[in-house]
Amino acid sequence: MQILCIRGANLASLADNFEIDMTQEPLRSAGLFAITGETGSGKSTILDALCLALYGSCPRLSGAGVNDDVPDVTGETIKSSDPRAILRRGAHHGYAEVDFLAPDGFTYRANWTARRARGRADGKLQSVERALTRLDDNQLLESQITRVKDKVTEITGLTYEECRRTVLLAQGDFDAFLSANTADRAALLEKVTGTELYREISKRVYLMHEEAKQKLVELEGRRGATPVLTDEERDAMAVQADMLGKEIAELTSALNAIKAKISSHEALNVANTRVVVAQAKLKDAEAAVEARKPLRENLGRMEAALTLKSEYERSVAANKAMTNLQISKQEAERSCNDLQGKLDAALEAQMTAQKSYDTAEKSFKDFGPIWTQAAHLDSLSQNALGEVTTARSRHEESGTKVTEAKAALDTLRAGLTAAQTGIEETRVAMAKAPDTHLLADRWSSIDSQIAERIILRSKVGTTQAGITSDQKNLVAAKDRLTKLNQSNETDQKTHTELEQAIGELSEKLKELAEQDPQLRLRKLGEGVQAVKDMLRSARTQATSQSTHDTAKAEHSKQLAIHETAKAELESSESEINRATAAAEALAAPVGRAEAAVSDLAKQLRQHLEPGSDCPVCGSKEHPTHEDGALAEIARDMRARLEAERKALDAARRAGTTAARLMQAADLAANHADKSMMTALNDMEAAVSEYAEARDTALNTGMTNLPEAPTGAAPQLVGLQERLGARRVEIEAAIQLLSDLSKSAEQKRERIAKLGKIIEGRREARDTEISGISKIEAALSLASQQVTQCEERIAAIDTDIAPALAAVSVTPTALDTDGPAKREKMAKIVTWWGTQKDRLEKHQEMLKLNEPKITAAEAELRGLQANLETARTALDVRSSALKDIKDKRDALLGGEQTDSHRTRHNNLRIAAARKREEATQQVADARSSKTGADERLNLISTNLAPALEEAESAEKLLAGKMAPHGFDVKELAELIAQGPEGAAALKEQLKAVDDALGEAKSTLQNRTGDYTELMEKGAPEEPEADLRTALAGSELQRDDKRESIGAITGRLQADDVVRESLKSLRAEINAAAAICKTWAAVNEAVGSRQGGKFAQIAQSVTLSILVERANEHLCDLKPRYQLMTGGEDLALHIVDQDMGDEVRSTRSLSGGERFLVSLALALALSSMGGHGGLATTLFIDEGFGSLDAESLDIAMDALETLQAQGRTIGVISHVEAMKDRIPVQVRVTRRGAGSSTVALTAAA
């Protein structure tokens, strides 16, 4: 990975935006550059920005130690390790951003941003924002905190810890490896080189070994608790089963013969029932055909009516056309009258419009000369108005300039006075504090020393508080160690007691396992299910038998209803035939009788002559010549005809009702027949299922089971109750076995937990012992730090005392509320600078204002003269404009010429338009009247042929209806049904005929089946005797089957046990082999905490690290070499100048220790990231401990790394390094805790 650019703003002391771009000159070609600045200026913050942008954390905040709550400006607190704590106080927003080139060849930009709410410096801290962008295509890859960190790790191949060892060597971490104890050094090797994998492998090996041991113990326990039969017992059971099998075979043969005879009886009964049902269906079909005779007659009339469809439609169309023409004629006559009235009104409107037009035209011509004179005056007025406007504008402009000149002169005079006053006031104020310049001139240096003094004093207080806390922690740790020892003794005693209890439970479990309650429960469960199935089949058989009997009775009932309805239908048909014949016989005489008594017949009868033909009927004889007698005869005949027609209607209704009853009876009989067949099938299925369930129950060892389902339900219910009680007993035994097993398992788990607790306490004891050692070491180190801080404070006090005396402050006063006093002095220095700047500003203003005032006075006099000239010109132009306006107002009433002319012209044009519209309306009215007259004549012409056509069509239709006896209403109803109605009726009649044929065929087939069975012959024994014999034989067979089932079950159970033992032995052998293998691996690398294998890997890694570090030491310090010191990851120094003497690393001087640490750091940086080298390396550590020669060596080493293609950034304030490194990033303090970043390069 190569760092290309680092940017940031408002991070700690770096207040402004900064950018370190290593793709631009001079950094691009430098290879080696320095980051320089005073102590506390913010040099290390640049590396913090690098880590924040990439990983969201930084070295100064992510180290081990306390994680206190720190107050924020909002009054809330945040953790001291929170990365947001780096946001500068007084800033509402800060960011860190890094551009880098990844190993995949792409350029990326990582961003970290912290902000406060509402963009205010006192707003609440918001959640950190992260972003990772690929710059080559400007694609945003991730924007969530965790995902950005993971993606950066994936792209760079470096974790955060690896980056700290390969890309930057942060301040305080430089010699961490050299000074670390064994545990810390091991942890550091894990983080940097990834050897934590070996710790996980070691833990996994230990767990696998423990699991293998536990599995082997469980398998051996199962083998000891499993009983089996002897070979002699198995042979005796097999012989007994063979004998029972032969006896069952003989009984089965006899049972099959009995079942065959019973089946013959049942088949004959079913065949007879089917014959009876088929005979009933045939009768129903014949009745249905007979009932539909009226429908056949109706079909004939419908077909005859359809032949007259064209004549009927012609008559309807002709009548409709005639009616429409008559209506149209009436409408046309009304329209002609209306249009004549509209024509008269249009003529009158035309005359009125003409008169209005003539008046408007004359008025327009009279105004012509007046408009010409008014237009000339308008032009003169417009010109005069423009001159007045121009003169007024010049006058106003001159007035504005005079006003502005006066204001400017006043401002200059006021400024002069203010400058004179300010100079006097500033001199008086500065005279009150004459020695302040002693503090102000050195304030930058003094402020940094005061800040350092405040930090040191705070550190002294914090360290002393830490000493007190560590002393308390030391006492508490020793108390905890004592309690751990006491708890171990108690738990070890409990462990022994639990092992004894487990031994007693194992004996009880063995006794219960020999009874095998699980096998007994499984057999019982199968038997319970079989009995349940038998009971369900018995109940189904009883229900089906009841359903069959009910359906059979219903079938007989519906056949009787069918016969009754059939008789009623035949009676109705006879009455229909009689009434129809009587009505037809009376219809013609009634018509003739009624015609004879009509008025026309009465007139013709008056002209009858003896011997001549009658003009009405053609007869030469008329027995009744009296009109009264003829009327009486006609009324009598009409009454008889009506009576016969009523009788016909009643007979038809009775026939319809009878036919419906027959159909309903047929449907009910068919339904009853289907119910009977379904019930028979259900009964057969129930018997079959009962037998299968009974066989299953016998195989489970049950005895005395009912042979047949009939009447077996009560006995099976009682058997279920007994089986339930037996289940309770077996389940109690199983529960006891389970409870004992659980109890034993719980005790084993408790033993395991106690073992883990004891083992955990062992680790806790080691931790406490280690902690006590660390606390004691920390107490010693803290005391040294307090002494060093006090010495540095005394040195600072000596240096700043003279300057602080200028403002009456002593260095010791800073011990109490130092930040407030520092802030107060900063304000004094700021005030002094402000006063100096103010004095200089006022003196400069005084010098500039005097010549400006003289020039402003001269300019004001000239502008006043111009104003008077503009006022005179304006008065002259205004007077001329007034004379012209007076003359124009006397014409046209003062109205504008164009508007007046336009208004009169519009009146003339409107009058002309109205005249044209009136003329057009007259023409339209005449045209409409002519069209209406023509339409009336056309309708009158077409009406006569339409009347003739309607009369002709009606006569033709009446002539063709007469032979069929149709009237128009009946004909219309029949035609409306159409061919589809006739087709549907034909389909209905065909369905009835098909049903009759099917019923005849079915009866023939059923009769043949019954005859065939009768020819085969029926069994001699009655069916009841056969069923009794069947039940007895089945009872014997089931008893023997139950015995065989018990024997077979016992043998099968023993086979399963023997097979399980066979596989169990194989499992035990396999488990033992696996356990042996894992034991060997565990012995080599396994441990509960994973330390064994991790230590091996760490030792190898340390050897490689020492080898690489020695390569760097050959250049840095050839006198020394590093060597490993045994199993505890120790490091020693080999002094080659002293005969390869082996020394402790603590014996090295400060400079030597730095060079050795540098060698180790460079070696670690080459091992991080799985051995990959980072192209950019930052070193943040003071080189001040080196002498000139060692510094030269260190610089040579850094230049060697530069020659390898790596860019090296060194953070230091050593002057010699500044001279050796021409390209520098300078961090400069600007006061008030802020610094700036600038790039410089020596010429």
RANOR-V654740 format. One record per backbone hydrogen bond with DSSP energy under -0.5 kcal/mol. NH is the residue of the N-H (numbers start at 1). CO is the residue of the C=O. If there is no record, write none. Layout:
NH_CO ; NH_CO
This chain:
2_101 ; 4_99 ; 5_99 ; 6_20 ; 7_97 ; 8_18 ; 9_95 ; 10_14 ; 11_14 ; 12_10 ; 12_86 ; 14_11 ; 15_13 ; 15_1235 ; 16_1235 ; 18_8 ; 20_6 ; 21_19 ; 22_4 ; 22_20 ; 24_21 ; 27_24 ; 28_24 ; 29_26 ; 30_26 ; 31_27 ; 32_30 ; 33_1208 ; 34_1223 ; 35_1210 ; 36_34 ; 36_1225 ; 38_1227 ; 41_38 ; 46_42 ; 46_43 ; 47_43 ; 48_44 ; 49_45 ; 50_46 ; 51_47 ; 52_48 ; 53_49 ; 54_50 ; 55_51 ; 56_51 ; 56_52 ; 57_51 ; 61_58 ; 62_58 ; 63_59 ; 70_78 ; 72_76 ; 75_72 ; 78_70 ; 80_68 ; 82_79 ; 85_82 ; 86_83 ; 87_84 ; 88_10 ; 91_88 ; 94_114 ; 95_9 ; 96_112 ; 97_7 ; 98_110 ; 99_5 ; 100_108 ; 101_2 ; 102_100 ; 102_106 ; 105_102 ; 108_100 ; 109_133 ; 110_98 ; 111_131 ; 112_96 ; 113_129 ; 114_94 ; 116_92 ; 117_124 ; 119_116 ; 120_117 ; 123_120 ; 126_115 ; 129_113 ; 130_143 ; 131_111 ; 132_142 ; 133_109 ; 134_139 ; 135_107 ; 135_133 ; 136_107 ; 137_134 ; 138_134 ; 139_134 ; 141_132 ; 141_139 ; 142_132 ; 148_144 ; 149_145 ; 150_146 ; 151_147 ; 152_148 ; 153_149 ; 154_150 ; 155_151 ; 156_152 ; 157_153 ; 163_159 ; 164_160 ; 165_161 ; 165_162 ; 166_162 ; 167_163 ; 168_163 ; 169_1178 ; 170_168 ; 173_170 ; 174_170 ; 176_173 ; 179_175 ; 180_176 ; 185_181 ; 186_182 ; 187_183 ; 188_184 ; 189_185 ; 190_186 ; 191_187 ; 192_188 ; 193_189 ; 194_190 ; 195_189 ; 196_190 ; 197_194 ; 198_195 ; 199_195 ; 200_196 ; 201_197 ; 202_198 ; 203_199 ; 204_200 ; 205_201 ; 206_202 ; 207_203 ; 208_204 ; 209_205 ; 210_206 ; 211_207 ; 212_208 ; 213_209 ; 214_210 ; 215_211 ; 216_212 ; 217_213 ; 218_214 ; 219_215 ; 220_216 ; 221_217 ; 222_218 ; 223_219 ; 224_220 ; 225_221 ; 225_222 ; 226_223 ; 227_225 ; 234_230 ; 235_231 ; 236_232 ; 237_233 ; 238_234 ; 239_235 ; 240_236 ; 241_237 ; 242_238 ; 243_239 ; 244_240 ; 245_241 ; 246_242 ; 247_243 ; 248_244 ; 249_245 ; 250_246 ; 251_247 ; 252_248 ; 253_249 ; 254_250 ; 255_251 ; 256_252 ; 257_253 ; 258_254 ; 259_255 ; 260_256 ; 261_257 ; 262_258 ; 263_259 ; 264_260 ; 265_261 ; 266_262 ; 267_263 ; 268_264 ; 269_265 ; 270_266 ; 271_267 ; 272_268 ; 273_269 ; 274_270 ; 275_271 ; 276_272 ; 277_273 ; 278_274 ; 279_275 ; 280_276 ; 281_277 ; 282_278 ; 283_279 ; 284_280 ; 285_281 ; 286_282 ; 287_283 ; 288_284 ; 289_285 ; 290_286 ; 291_287 ; 292_288 ; 292_289 ; 293_290 ; 296_292 ; 297_293 ; 298_294 ; 299_295 ; 300_296 ; 301_297 ; 302_298 ; 303_299 ; 304_300 ; 305_301 ; 306_302 ; 307_303 ; 307_304 ; 308_305 ; 309_306 ; 312_308 ; 313_309 ; 314_310 ; 315_311 ; 316_312 ; 317_313 ; 318_314 ; 319_315 ; 320_316 ; 321_317 ; 322_318 ; 323_319 ; 324_320 ; 325_321 ; 326_322 ; 327_323 ; 328_324 ; 329_325 ; 330_326 ; 331_327 ; 332_328 ; 333_329 ; 334_330 ; 335_331 ; 336_332 ; 337_333 ; 338_334 ; 339_335 ; 340_336 ; 341_337 ; 342_338 ; 343_339 ; 344_340 ; 345_341 ; 346_342 ; 347_343 ; 348_344 ; 349_345 ; 350_346 ; 351_347 ; 352_348 ; 353_349 ; 354_350 ; 355_351 ; 356_352 ; 357_353 ; 358_354 ; 359_355 ; 360_356 ; 361_357 ; 362_358 ; 363_359 ; 364_360 ; 365_361 ; 366_362 ; 367_363 ; 368_365 ; 371_367 ; 372_368 ; 373_369 ; 374_370 ; 375_371 ; 376_372 ; 377_373 ; 378_374 ; 379_375 ; 380_376 ; 381_377 ; 382_378 ; 383_379 ; 384_380 ; 385_381 ; 386_382 ; 387_383 ; 388_384 ; 389_385 ; 390_386 ; 391_387 ; 392_388 ; 393_389 ; 394_390 ; 395_391 ; 396_392 ; 397_393 ; 398_394 ; 399_395 ; 400_396 ; 401_397 ; 402_398 ; 403_399 ; 404_400 ; 405_401 ; 406_402 ; 407_403 ; 408_404 ; 409_405 ; 410_406 ; 411_407 ; 412_408 ; 413_409 ; 414_410 ; 415_411 ; 416_412 ; 417_413 ; 418_414 ; 419_415 ; 420_416 ; 421_417 ; 422_418 ; 423_419 ; 424_420 ; 425_421 ; 426_422 ; 427_423 ; 428_424 ; 429_425 ; 430_426 ; 431_427 ; 432_428 ; 432_429 ; 433_430 ; 434_431 ; 436_433 ; 438_435 ; 439_435 ; 439_436 ; 440_436 ; 441_437 ; 442_438 ; 443_440 ; 446_442 ; 447_443 ; 448_444 ; 449_445 ; 450_446 ; 451_447 ; 452_448 ; 453_449 ; 454_450 ; 455_451 ; 456_452 ; 457_453 ; 458_454 ; 459_455 ; 460_456 ; 461_457 ; 462_458 ; 463_459 ; 464_460 ; 465_461 ; 466_462 ; 467_463 ; 468_464 ; 469_465 ; 470_466 ; 471_467 ; 472_468 ; 473_469 ; 474_470 ; 475_471 ; 476_472 ; 477_473 ; 478_474 ; 479_475 ; 480_476 ; 481_477 ; 482_478 ; 483_479 ; 484_480 ; 485_481 ; 486_482 ; 487_483 ; 488_484 ; 489_485 ; 490_486 ; 491_487 ; 492_488 ; 493_489 ; 494_490 ; 495_491 ; 496_492 ; 497_493 ; 498_494 ; 499_495 ; 500_496 ; 501_497 ; 502_498 ; 503_499 ; 504_500 ; 505_501 ; 506_502 ; 507_503 ; 508_504 ; 509_505 ; 510_506 ; 511_507 ; 512_508 ; 513_509 ; 514_510 ; 515_511 ; 515_512 ; 516_513 ; 520_516 ; 521_517 ; 522_518 ; 523_519 ; 524_520 ; 525_521 ; 526_522 ; 527_523 ; 528_524 ; 529_525 ; 530_526 ; 531_527 ; 532_528 ; 533_529 ; 534_530 ; 535_531 ; 536_532 ; 537_533 ; 538_534 ; 539_535 ; 540_536 ; 541_537 ; 542_538 ; 543_539 ; 544_540 ; 545_541 ; 546_542 ; 547_543 ; 548_544 ; 549_545 ; 550_546 ; 551_547 ; 552_548 ; 553_549 ; 554_550 ; 555_551 ; 556_552 ; 557_553 ; 558_554 ; 559_555 ; 560_556 ; 561_557 ; 562_558 ; 563_559 ; 564_560 ; 565_561 ; 566_562 ; 567_563 ; 568_564 ; 569_565 ; 570_566 ; 571_567 ; 572_568 ; 573_569 ; 574_570 ; 575_571 ; 576_572 ; 577_573 ; 578_574 ; 579_575 ; 580_576 ; 581_577 ; 582_578 ; 583_579 ; 584_580 ; 585_581 ; 586_582 ; 587_583 ; 588_584 ; 589_585 ; 590_586 ; 591_587 ; 592_588 ; 593_589 ; 594_590 ; 595_591 ; 596_592 ; 597_593 ; 598_595 ; 602_598 ; 603_599 ; 604_600 ; 605_601 ; 606_602 ; 606_603 ; 607_604 ; 608_605 ; 611_620 ; 612_609 ; 614_619 ; 618_614 ; 625_623 ; 630_626 ; 631_627 ; 632_628 ; 633_629 ; 634_630 ; 635_631 ; 636_632 ; 637_633 ; 638_634 ; 639_635 ; 640_636 ; 641_637 ; 642_638 ; 643_639 ; 644_640 ; 645_641 ; 646_642 ; 647_643 ; 648_644 ; 649_645 ; 650_646 ; 651_647 ; 652_648 ; 653_649 ; 654_650 ; 655_651 ; 656_652 ; 657_653 ; 658_654 ; 659_655 ; 660_656 ; 661_657 ; 662_658 ; 663_659 ; 664_660 ; 665_661 ; 666_662 ; 667_663 ; 668_664 ; 669_665 ; 670_666 ; 671_667 ; 672_668 ; 673_669 ; 674_670 ; 675_671 ; 676_672 ; 677_673 ; 678_674 ; 679_675 ; 680_676 ; 681_677 ; 682_678 ; 683_679 ; 684_680 ; 685_681 ; 686_682 ; 687_683 ; 688_684 ; 689_685 ; 690_686 ; 691_687 ; 692_688 ; 693_689 ; 694_690 ; 695_691 ; 696_692 ; 697_693 ; 698_694 ; 699_695 ; 700_696 ; 700_697 ; 701_698 ; 702_697 ; 712_709 ; 716_712 ; 717_713 ; 718_714 ; 719_715 ; 720_716 ; 721_717 ; 722_718 ; 723_719 ; 724_720 ; 725_721 ; 726_722 ; 727_723 ; 728_724 ; 729_725 ; 730_726 ; 731_727 ; 732_728 ; 733_729 ; 734_730 ; 735_731 ; 736_732 ; 737_733 ; 738_734 ; 739_735 ; 740_736 ; 741_737 ; 742_738 ; 743_739 ; 744_740 ; 745_741 ; 746_742 ; 747_743 ; 748_744 ; 749_745 ; 750_746 ; 751_747 ; 752_748 ; 753_749 ; 754_750 ; 755_751 ; 756_752 ; 757_753 ; 758_754 ; 759_755 ; 760_756 ; 761_757 ; 762_758 ; 763_759 ; 764_760 ; 765_761 ; 766_762 ; 767_763 ; 768_764 ; 769_765 ; 770_766 ; 771_767 ; 772_768 ; 773_769 ; 774_770 ; 775_771 ; 776_772 ; 777_773 ; 778_774 ; 779_775 ; 780_776 ; 781_777 ; 782_778 ; 783_779 ; 784_780 ; 785_781 ; 786_782 ; 787_783 ; 788_784 ; 789_785 ; 790_786 ; 791_787 ; 792_788 ; 793_789 ; 794_790 ; 795_791 ; 796_792 ; 797_793 ; 798_794 ; 799_795 ; 800_796 ; 801_797 ; 804_800 ; 805_801 ; 806_802 ; 806_803 ; 807_804 ; 808_805 ; 809_804 ; 813_810 ; 814_811 ; 815_812 ; 816_813 ; 817_815 ; 818_814 ; 821_817 ; 822_818 ; 823_819 ; 824_820 ; 825_821 ; 826_822 ; 827_823 ; 828_824 ; 829_825 ; 830_826 ; 831_827 ; 832_828 ; 833_829 ; 834_830 ; 835_831 ; 836_832 ; 837_833 ; 838_834 ; 839_835 ; 840_836 ; 841_837 ; 842_838 ; 843_839 ; 844_840 ; 845_841 ; 846_842 ; 847_843 ; 848_844 ; 849_845 ; 850_846 ; 852_848 ; 853_849 ; 854_850 ; 855_851 ; 856_852 ; 857_853 ; 858_854 ; 859_855 ; 860_856 ; 861_857 ; 862_858 ; 863_859 ; 864_860 ; 865_861 ; 866_862 ; 867_863 ; 868_864 ; 869_865 ; 870_866 ; 871_867 ; 872_868 ; 873_869 ; 874_870 ; 875_871 ; 876_872 ; 877_873 ; 878_874 ; 879_875 ; 880_876 ; 881_877 ; 882_878 ; 883_879 ; 884_880 ; 885_881 ; 886_882 ; 887_883 ; 888_884 ; 889_885 ; 890_886 ; 890_887 ; 891_888 ; 894_891 ; 895_892 ; 900_896 ; 901_897 ; 902_898 ; 903_899 ; 904_900 ; 905_901 ; 906_902 ; 907_903 ; 908_904 ; 909_905 ; 910_906 ; 911_907 ; 912_908 ; 913_909 ; 914_910 ; 915_911 ; 916_912 ; 917_913 ; 918_914 ; 919_915 ; 920_916 ; 921_917 ; 922_918 ; 923_919 ; 924_920 ; 925_921 ; 926_922 ; 927_923 ; 928_924 ; 929_925 ; 930_926 ; 931_927 ; 932_928 ; 933_929 ; 934_930 ; 935_931 ; 936_932 ; 937_933 ; 938_934 ; 939_935 ; 940_936 ; 941_937 ; 942_938 ; 943_939 ; 944_940 ; 945_941 ; 946_942 ; 947_943 ; 948_944 ; 949_945 ; 950_946 ; 951_947 ; 952_948 ; 953_949 ; 954_950 ; 955_951 ; 956_952 ; 957_953 ; 958_954 ; 959_955 ; 960_956 ; 961_957 ; 962_958 ; 963_959 ; 964_961 ; 965_961 ; 965_962 ; 966_961 ; 971_967 ; 972_968 ; 973_969 ; 974_970 ; 975_971 ; 976_972 ; 977_973 ; 977_974 ; 978_974 ; 978_975 ; 981_977 ; 982_978 ; 983_979 ; 984_980 ; 985_981 ; 986_982 ; 987_983 ; 988_984 ; 989_985 ; 990_986 ; 991_987 ; 992_988 ; 993_989 ; 994_990 ; 995_991 ; 996_992 ; 997_993 ; 998_994 ; 999_995 ; 1000_996 ; 1001_997 ; 1002_998 ; 1003_999 ; 1004_1000 ; 1005_1001 ; 1006_1002 ; 1007_1003 ; 1008_1004 ; 1009_1005 ; 1010_1006 ; 1011_1007 ; 1012_1008 ; 1013_1009 ; 1014_1010 ; 1015_1011 ; 1016_1012 ; 1017_1013 ; 1026_1022 ; 1027_1023 ; 1028_1024 ; 1029_1025 ; 1030_1026 ; 1031_1027 ; 1032_1028 ; 1033_1029 ; 1034_1030 ; 1035_1031 ; 1036_1032 ; 1037_1033 ; 1038_1034 ; 1039_1035 ; 1040_1036 ; 1041_1037 ; 1042_1038 ; 1043_1039 ; 1044_1040 ; 1045_1041 ; 1046_1042 ; 1047_1043 ; 1048_1044 ; 1049_1045 ; 1050_1046 ; 1051_1047 ; 1052_1048 ; 1053_1049 ; 1054_1050 ; 1055_1051 ; 1056_1052 ; 1057_1053 ; 1058_1054 ; 1059_1055 ; 1060_1056 ; 1061_1057 ; 1062_1058 ; 1063_1059 ; 1064_1060 ; 1065_1061 ; 1066_1062 ; 1067_1063 ; 1068_1064 ; 1069_1065 ; 1070_1066 ; 1071_1067 ; 1072_1068 ; 1073_1069 ; 1074_1070 ; 1075_1071 ; 1076_1072 ; 1077_1073 ; 1078_1074 ; 1079_1075 ; 1080_1076 ; 1081_1077 ; 1082_1078 ; 1083_1079 ; 1084_1080 ; 1085_1081 ; 1086_1081 ; 1086_1082 ; 1087_202 ; 1090_1087 ; 1093_1085 ; 1094_1090 ; 1095_1091 ; 1096_1092 ; 1097_1093 ; 1098_1094 ; 1099_1095 ; 1100_1096 ; 1101_1097 ; 1102_1098 ; 1103_1099 ; 1104_1100 ; 1105_1101 ; 1106_1102 ; 1107_1103 ; 1108_1104 ; 1109_1105 ; 1110_1106 ; 1111_1107 ; 1112_1108 ; 1113_1109 ; 1114_1110 ; 1115_1112 ; 1116_1112 ; 1117_1113 ; 1120_1117 ; 1121_1134 ; 1123_1132 ; 1125_1130 ; 1129_1126 ; 1132_1123 ; 1133_1143 ; 1134_1121 ; 1135_1133 ; 1135_1141 ; 1136_1119 ; 1136_1134 ; 1138_1135 ; 1139_1136 ; 1140_1135 ; 1141_1135 ; 1143_1133 ; 1143_1141 ; 1145_1131 ; 1147_1144 ; 1148_1145 ; 1153_1149 ; 1154_1150 ; 1155_1151 ; 1156_1152 ; 1157_1153 ; 1158_1154 ; 1159_1155 ; 1160_1156 ; 1161_1157 ; 1162_1158 ; 1163_1159 ; 1164_1160 ; 1165_1161 ; 1166_1162 ; 1167_1163 ; 1167_1164 ; 1168_1164 ; 1169_192 ; 1171_1167 ; 1172_1169 ; 1175_1 ; 1176_1 ; 1177_1207 ; 1178_167 ; 1179_1209 ; 1180_169 ; 1180_1178 ; 1181_1179 ; 1181_1211 ; 1186_1183 ; 1191_1187 ; 1192_1188 ; 1193_1189 ; 1194_1190 ; 1195_1191 ; 1196_1192 ; 1197_1193 ; 1198_1194 ; 1199_1195 ; 1200_1196 ; 1201_1197 ; 1202_1198 ; 1203_1199 ; 1204_1200 ; 1205_1202 ; 1206_1201 ; 1207_1175 ; 1208_31 ; 1208_1206 ; 1209_1177 ; 1210_33 ; 1210_1208 ; 1211_1179 ; 1212_35 ; 1212_1210 ; 1218_1214 ; 1219_1215 ; 1220_1216 ; 1221_1217 ; 1222_1220 ; 1224_1222 ; 1224_1240 ; 1225_34 ; 1226_1224 ; 1226_1238 ; 1227_36 ; 1228_1226 ; 1228_1236 ; 1230_1234 ; 1231_1234 ; 1234_1231 ; 1235_13 ; 1236_1228 ; 1238_1226 ; 1240_1224 ; 1242_1222
